[in-house]
């Protein structure tokens, strides 16, 4: 038996002796009978029954490639907080929620519930599932937090574990705030923005907006850059103007311009007025170009240096964590000023070439003078041809006065030419 297999086997306890809490299950590894890891749990899917607690119908499992698939509960042989053991048979088609199915993490956690005995209400922070005598997994208990009071310890309400049958959801007609989304956000914090965007698109619209409301501005900005245009508009319309402007400030200028261009004129002008002046100026400049041209595709924040910058200084700039990989492949060399629109454009220095020279070497001696920059009105077809012909992932854009105004990256080109539903389209064959 492999070491990994032995470790998860040692952690398992007979399911009949343990209550498994779903929030603790999320992120746990899913193994096949041989002990090989096949994925990790992202959510638990239940269906409400006329009597008793909701019945577990399966798990949402993330498999390699960040694809989320459905694992039927009858394909699960053991569940424990440390690991899930499956029969090894998993349908690799992307998970699609069916009518009558409810996801625990995405849709139940955070709900406001009342105690049937009349002792108040609370918010669900977790639920416990157990296997009954018929080998069916059902929701048995709920972990709730009561609303905080003046006597609450550390400003938080007390918690209690109660049988599922002792609580009921507050009717939609009763006054209540939005469903708390903190547990859902916590369970997906390790996801890349593109993967979290796919998760949000799969959520019911109301839940998607609740999650967006609670995401930090920078995290929400990263996610909006990956969402479909329709979802972006829905989310921005649910935010007040100041919050929406703060989120746009955190977005890449080209992505922010794409968003602003889709808003009603009055709202877009309001948001531009509330944005940071420098960010708003970049967006306004990009809005002047057609979206299918180099000017409309480019980002206005490439890495820009003088010819006297050393290789060591250039590599330090590239190493910054907030620099997108596509932008980090080259440094643009210009005359001052060094913010777009810059002084006269001189050329680019490729990252790979910098690695071949000593740290004290000046970038001005390493310039690639064979790469012709694009003009803002260059069509997306020509941009694609240039990137493909010269095996590039980014290329500079200069204006009529040879000033650097931005850089087009291959990911922005792909976003424009791929089908609108490319994020969720199933593979053929």
C-alpha positions as CSV (number, residue, x, y, z in Angstrom):
1,X,0.0,0.0,0.0
2,X,1.4,3.4,-0.9
3,X,2.2,5.9,1.8
4,X,-0.5,8.3,0.6
5,X,-3.0,5.4,0.7
6,X,-1.9,4.4,4.2
7,X,-2.3,7.9,5.5
8,X,-5.9,8.3,4.3
9,X,-6.8,4.8,5.4
10,X,-5.5,5.5,8.9
11,X,-7.7,8.6,9.2
12,X,-11.0,6.9,8.3
13,X,-13.5,5.9,11.0
14,X,-16.6,3.8,10.5
15,X,-19.2,6.2,9.0
16,X,-21.9,4.9,11.4
17,X,-19.9,6.2,14.3
18,X,-19.3,9.7,12.9
19,X,-21.2,12.8,11.9
20,X,-19.6,14.6,9.0
21,X,-19.8,18.3,8.8
22,X,-20.0,19.5,5.2
23,X,-17.9,22.7,5.6
24,X,-15.0,20.6,6.9
25,X,-15.5,18.1,4.1
26,X,-14.9,20.7,1.4
27,X,-11.4,20.5,0.1
28,X,-10.9,17.0,1.2
29,X,-9.3,14.5,-1.2
30,X,-11.3,12.0,-3.1
31,X,-9.6,8.6,-3.6
32,X,-10.3,5.6,-5.7
33,X,-10.1,2.1,-4.2
34,X,-6.4,1.8,-5.0
35,X,-5.6,4.9,-3.0
36,X,-5.0,7.2,-6.0
37,X,-6.2,10.7,-5.6
38,X,-8.9,11.6,-8.2
39,X,-10.0,15.0,-7.1
40,X,-11.2,17.1,-4.1
41,X,-14.7,17.9,-2.7
42,X,-16.1,21.3,-3.6
43,X,-19.7,20.9,-2.4
44,X,-22.4,18.4,-1.4
45,X,-25.7,18.2,-3.3
46,X,-28.9,17.3,-1.5
47,X,-32.6,17.0,-2.4
48,X,-35.4,17.8,0.0
49,X,-37.7,14.9,1.1
50,X,-41.3,15.1,2.3
51,X,-40.2,13.6,5.6
52,X,-36.9,13.7,7.5
53,X,-33.8,15.8,6.5
54,X,-32.6,16.5,3.0
55,X,-31.2,13.4,1.3
56,X,-27.6,13.6,-0.1
57,X,-27.6,12.7,-3.8
58,X,-23.9,13.3,-4.5
59,X,-20.8,15.4,-4.3
60,X,-19.4,18.1,-6.6
61,X,-15.8,17.1,-7.1
62,X,-13.0,19.1,-8.7
63,X,-10.8,16.9,-10.9
64,X,-7.5,17.8,-12.6
65,X,-8.0,20.6,-15.1
66,X,-10.2,22.5,-12.6
67,X,-13.3,20.8,-14.0
68,X,-16.1,20.3,-11.5
69,X,-18.0,17.0,-12.0
70,X,-20.7,15.1,-10.2
71,X,-20.0,12.1,-8.1
72,X,-23.2,10.2,-7.3
73,X,-23.5,9.2,-3.6
74,X,-23.9,5.5,-4.5
75,X,-20.4,5.7,-6.0
76,X,-19.1,6.7,-2.6
77,X,-18.0,3.9,-0.2
78,X,-16.7,6.0,2.7
79,X,-17.0,9.6,3.9
80,X,-14.9,11.1,6.6
81,X,-13.6,14.6,7.4
82,X,-10.1,13.6,6.1
83,X,-11.0,11.8,2.9
84,X,-13.7,10.4,0.6
85,X,-13.4,7.0,-1.0
86,X,-15.1,6.3,-4.3
87,X,-15.6,3.3,-6.4
88,X,-13.4,5.0,-9.0
89,X,-16.2,5.4,-11.5
90,X,-16.7,9.2,-12.0
91,X,-18.6,10.9,-14.9
92,X,-16.2,13.5,-16.2
93,X,-18.8,15.7,-17.8
94,X,-19.0,19.1,-16.2
95,X,-21.5,19.3,-13.2
96,X,-24.8,20.8,-14.1
97,X,-27.3,21.2,-11.3
98,X,-30.7,19.6,-11.9
99,X,-34.1,20.8,-10.8
100,X,-34.8,20.0,-7.2
101,X,-31.1,19.7,-6.3
102,X,-29.6,22.1,-3.8
103,X,-25.9,22.7,-3.1
104,X,-25.1,22.9,0.6
105,X,-22.1,25.2,0.5
106,X,-23.5,27.4,-2.3
107,X,-27.1,27.6,-1.3
108,X,-27.8,26.4,2.3
109,X,-24.9,27.8,4.4
110,X,-25.8,31.3,5.5
111,X,-29.5,30.8,5.4
112,X,-31.6,32.4,8.2
113,X,-33.6,29.8,10.1
114,X,-36.1,29.9,13.0
115,X,-36.2,27.4,15.9
116,X,-39.5,25.5,15.8
117,X,-39.8,25.7,19.6
118,X,-40.0,29.5,19.3
119,X,-36.6,30.2,21.0
120,X,-35.4,32.6,18.2
121,X,-33.5,32.2,15.1
122,X,-30.0,31.8,13.7
123,X,-27.8,31.5,10.6
124,X,-26.6,28.1,9.4
125,X,-22.8,28.0,9.5
126,X,-22.5,24.2,8.8
127,X,-24.6,21.1,8.5
128,X,-23.9,17.5,9.6
129,X,-24.7,14.5,7.4
130,X,-25.0,10.9,8.6
131,X,-25.6,7.5,7.0
132,X,-28.8,5.8,8.2
133,X,-29.6,2.1,8.5
134,X,-30.7,2.0,4.8
135,X,-27.2,3.2,3.8
136,X,-28.5,6.6,2.7
137,X,-26.8,9.8,3.6
138,X,-29.1,12.5,5.0
139,X,-28.8,15.9,6.7
140,X,-29.1,15.2,10.4
141,X,-28.0,18.3,12.2
142,X,-27.4,22.0,11.7
143,X,-24.7,24.2,13.3
144,X,-26.2,27.6,13.8
145,X,-25.1,31.0,15.1
146,X,-27.6,33.2,16.8
147,X,-27.7,36.9,16.1
148,X,-25.2,38.8,18.2
149,X,-26.5,40.7,21.3
150,X,-25.0,43.2,23.6
151,X,-23.8,40.3,25.8
152,X,-22.3,38.3,23.0
153,X,-18.7,37.2,23.6
154,X,-16.3,39.1,21.2
155,X,-19.3,40.6,19.5
156,X,-20.5,37.3,18.0
157,X,-23.7,35.4,18.8
158,X,-23.7,32.0,20.5
159,X,-23.6,28.8,18.5
160,X,-25.7,25.7,18.9
161,X,-26.0,22.3,17.2
162,X,-29.6,21.2,16.7
163,X,-31.4,18.3,14.9
164,X,-32.4,19.4,11.4
165,X,-36.1,18.7,12.3
166,X,-36.0,21.4,15.0
167,X,-35.5,24.3,12.6
168,X,-37.3,25.8,9.6
169,X,-36.4,28.3,7.0
170,X,-37.8,31.8,7.6
171,X,-40.5,32.6,5.0
172,X,-39.4,34.9,2.2
173,X,-42.0,37.4,3.3
174,X,-40.3,37.9,6.6
175,X,-37.8,40.7,6.9
176,X,-34.3,39.4,6.5
177,X,-31.0,40.4,5.0
178,X,-29.1,38.7,2.2
179,X,-27.9,35.2,2.8
180,X,-24.5,35.2,4.4
181,X,-21.9,34.0,1.8
182,X,-18.8,34.0,4.0
183,X,-18.6,30.2,4.2
184,X,-18.9,29.8,0.5
185,X,-16.2,32.4,-0.1
186,X,-13.9,30.7,2.4
187,X,-14.3,27.3,0.7
188,X,-13.2,28.7,-2.7
189,X,-10.4,31.1,-1.6
190,X,-7.7,28.9,-3.0
191,X,-9.3,29.1,-6.5
192,X,-7.8,31.1,-9.3
193,X,-10.1,34.0,-10.5
194,X,-10.9,32.2,-13.7
195,X,-12.1,29.1,-11.8
196,X,-14.0,31.1,-9.3
197,X,-15.7,32.9,-12.2
198,X,-17.0,29.5,-13.5
199,X,-18.3,28.6,-10.0
200,X,-20.2,31.9,-9.8
201,X,-21.7,31.5,-13.2
202,X,-23.1,28.1,-12.1
203,X,-24.8,29.7,-9.0
204,X,-28.4,30.9,-9.0
205,X,-28.4,34.6,-9.8
206,X,-29.5,35.7,-6.3
207,X,-26.7,33.7,-4.7
208,X,-24.1,34.9,-7.2
209,X,-25.0,38.5,-6.3
210,X,-24.7,37.7,-2.6
211,X,-21.3,36.2,-3.0
212,X,-20.1,39.1,-5.2
213,X,-21.3,41.5,-2.5
214,X,-19.1,39.9,0.1
215,X,-15.9,39.4,-2.0
216,X,-13.1,41.9,-1.3
217,X,-12.8,44.6,-4.0
218,X,-9.6,43.3,-5.4
219,X,-10.8,39.7,-5.5
220,X,-14.1,40.7,-7.1
221,X,-12.2,42.8,-9.7
222,X,-10.1,39.7,-10.7
223,X,-13.2,37.6,-11.0
224,X,-15.1,40.2,-13.1
225,X,-12.3,40.1,-15.6
226,X,-13.1,36.4,-16.2
227,X,-16.9,36.5,-16.2
228,X,-19.2,36.7,-19.2
229,X,-20.5,40.2,-20.1
230,X,-24.0,39.4,-18.9
231,X,-22.8,38.3,-15.5
232,X,-20.6,41.4,-15.1
233,X,-23.4,43.8,-15.8
234,X,-25.7,41.9,-13.4
235,X,-23.2,42.2,-10.6
236,X,-22.3,45.8,-11.2
237,X,-26.0,46.8,-11.3
238,X,-26.3,45.2,-7.8
239,X,-23.5,47.3,-6.4
240,X,-23.9,50.9,-5.3
241,X,-21.9,53.5,-7.4
242,X,-19.0,53.9,-4.9
243,X,-18.4,50.2,-4.5
244,X,-18.6,49.6,-8.3
245,X,-16.1,52.4,-8.9
246,X,-13.7,50.9,-6.3
247,X,-13.9,47.6,-8.0
248,X,-13.3,49.1,-11.4
249,X,-10.2,50.9,-9.9
250,X,-8.8,47.4,-9.1
251,X,-9.4,46.0,-12.6
252,X,-6.9,46.1,-15.5
253,X,-7.7,49.3,-17.5
254,X,-8.6,47.3,-20.7
255,X,-11.0,45.1,-18.8
256,X,-12.5,48.0,-16.9
257,X,-13.0,49.8,-20.3
258,X,-14.8,46.7,-21.6
259,X,-17.2,46.8,-18.6
260,X,-17.8,50.5,-18.7
261,X,-18.6,50.4,-22.4
262,X,-21.5,48.0,-21.7
263,X,-23.1,50.2,-19.1
264,X,-25.8,52.8,-19.8
265,X,-24.1,56.1,-20.6
266,X,-25.3,57.9,-17.5
267,X,-24.1,55.1,-15.1
268,X,-20.7,54.8,-16.9
269,X,-20.1,58.5,-16.6
270,X,-21.0,58.4,-12.9
271,X,-18.6,55.6,-12.2
272,X,-15.8,57.3,-14.2
273,X,-16.3,60.4,-12.1
274,X,-16.0,58.3,-8.9
275,X,-12.9,56.3,-10.0
276,X,-9.3,57.4,-9.2
277,X,-8.4,60.1,-11.8
278,X,-5.5,58.2,-13.2
279,X,-7.5,55.0,-13.6
280,X,-10.4,56.9,-15.1
281,X,-8.1,58.6,-17.7
282,X,-6.8,55.3,-18.9
283,X,-10.3,53.9,-19.3
284,X,-11.5,57.0,-21.2
285,X,-8.5,56.7,-23.5
286,X,-9.3,53.0,-24.2
287,X,-13.0,53.8,-24.8
288,X,-12.0,56.0,-27.8
289,X,-10.8,52.9,-29.7
290,X,-12.9,50.2,-31.3
291,X,-13.0,47.0,-29.2
292,X,-11.6,44.9,-32.0
293,X,-8.5,46.9,-32.6
294,X,-5.1,47.0,-30.9
295,X,-6.1,50.2,-29.1
296,X,-9.3,48.6,-27.7
297,X,-7.5,45.4,-26.7
298,X,-4.4,46.8,-25.1
299,X,-3.6,47.4,-21.4
300,X,-2.1,50.8,-20.6
301,X,0.1,49.4,-17.7
302,X,3.0,47.5,-19.3
303,X,6.5,47.4,-17.7
304,X,8.3,50.5,-18.9
305,X,12.0,51.4,-18.2
306,X,14.7,53.7,-19.4
307,X,17.7,52.5,-21.5
308,X,19.9,53.0,-18.5
309,X,18.0,50.5,-16.3
310,X,20.1,47.4,-15.4
311,X,19.2,43.8,-16.0
312,X,19.0,43.4,-12.2
313,X,16.5,46.2,-11.9
314,X,14.4,44.9,-14.8
315,X,14.2,41.4,-13.4
316,X,13.1,42.9,-10.0
317,X,10.2,44.6,-11.8
318,X,9.2,41.4,-13.5
319,X,9.3,39.4,-10.3
320,X,6.5,41.5,-8.7
321,X,3.5,39.3,-7.9
322,X,0.9,41.6,-9.3
323,X,2.5,41.6,-12.8
324,X,0.5,39.4,-15.2
325,X,2.6,36.6,-16.8
326,X,2.0,37.8,-20.3
327,X,3.2,41.3,-19.4
328,X,6.3,39.9,-17.7
329,X,7.7,38.5,-21.0
330,X,9.1,41.8,-22.1
331,X,10.1,45.3,-20.9
332,X,9.4,48.3,-23.0
333,X,12.2,50.9,-23.2
334,X,11.2,54.5,-23.9
335,X,12.4,58.1,-23.3
336,X,10.8,59.9,-20.3
337,X,8.1,60.1,-19.1
338,X,7.8,56.4,-18.3
339,X,4.0,56.1,-18.0
340,X,1.8,55.7,-21.0
341,X,1.6,57.7,-23.2
342,X,5.4,57.8,-22.7
343,X,8.2,59.6,-24.4
344,X,9.5,58.3,-27.7
345,X,9.3,54.5,-27.9
346,X,12.8,52.9,-28.3
347,X,12.1,49.1,-28.3
348,X,11.6,46.1,-26.1
349,X,13.9,43.7,-24.2
350,X,12.7,40.1,-23.9
351,X,12.8,38.5,-20.4
352,X,14.6,35.5,-21.8
353,X,17.4,37.6,-23.2
354,X,17.9,39.4,-19.9
355,X,18.6,36.0,-18.3
356,X,21.7,35.6,-20.6
357,X,23.4,38.8,-19.4
358,X,25.1,39.9,-16.2
359,X,23.0,41.9,-13.6
360,X,24.9,45.2,-14.3
361,X,24.2,45.1,-18.1
362,X,22.1,48.1,-19.4
363,X,18.8,47.3,-21.1
364,X,19.6,49.8,-23.8
365,X,22.2,47.3,-25.2
366,X,19.7,44.4,-25.3
367,X,16.9,46.0,-27.3
368,X,15.2,43.9,-30.0
369,X,15.0,46.3,-32.9
370,X,13.4,43.8,-35.2
371,X,10.0,43.8,-33.5
372,X,7.7,46.4,-35.1
373,X,5.1,47.9,-32.7
374,X,1.4,48.0,-33.6
375,X,-0.7,51.1,-34.2
376,X,-3.9,51.6,-32.1
377,X,-6.1,51.1,-35.2
378,X,-4.5,47.8,-36.1
379,X,-7.3,45.2,-36.6
380,X,-7.5,42.2,-34.3
381,X,-6.9,39.9,-37.3
382,X,-3.5,41.6,-37.9
383,X,-2.8,41.5,-34.2
384,X,-3.4,37.8,-34.1
385,X,-1.2,37.2,-37.2
386,X,1.7,39.1,-35.7
387,X,1.5,37.3,-32.4
388,X,1.4,33.9,-34.1
389,X,4.0,34.7,-36.7
390,X,6.7,35.8,-34.2
391,X,5.7,33.4,-31.3
392,X,4.8,36.3,-29.0
393,X,2.5,36.6,-26.0
394,X,2.6,40.4,-26.0
395,X,3.4,43.3,-28.3
396,X,3.7,47.1,-27.8
397,X,1.3,49.7,-29.3
398,X,2.5,53.2,-30.2
399,X,0.6,56.3,-31.4
400,X,1.3,58.5,-34.4
401,X,4.1,60.3,-32.5
402,X,5.8,57.0,-31.6
403,X,4.8,57.2,-28.0
404,X,4.1,53.9,-26.2
405,X,0.4,53.8,-25.3
406,X,0.0,50.2,-24.2
407,X,0.7,46.5,-24.8
408,X,-1.6,43.9,-26.3
409,X,-1.4,40.4,-24.7
410,X,-2.5,37.2,-26.2
411,X,-5.1,36.5,-23.5
412,X,-7.0,39.6,-24.5
413,X,-6.9,38.6,-28.1
414,X,-8.3,35.1,-27.2
415,X,-11.0,36.6,-25.1
416,X,-12.1,38.6,-28.1
417,X,-12.0,35.8,-30.7
418,X,-13.2,32.8,-28.7
419,X,-17.0,32.0,-28.6
420,X,-18.8,33.9,-25.8
421,X,-19.6,30.6,-24.0
422,X,-16.0,29.2,-24.1
423,X,-15.7,29.2,-20.3
424,X,-18.5,26.6,-19.9
425,X,-18.6,24.9,-23.3
426,X,-18.1,21.1,-23.1
427,X,-15.3,19.4,-25.0
428,X,-16.4,17.5,-28.1
429,X,-15.4,13.8,-28.4
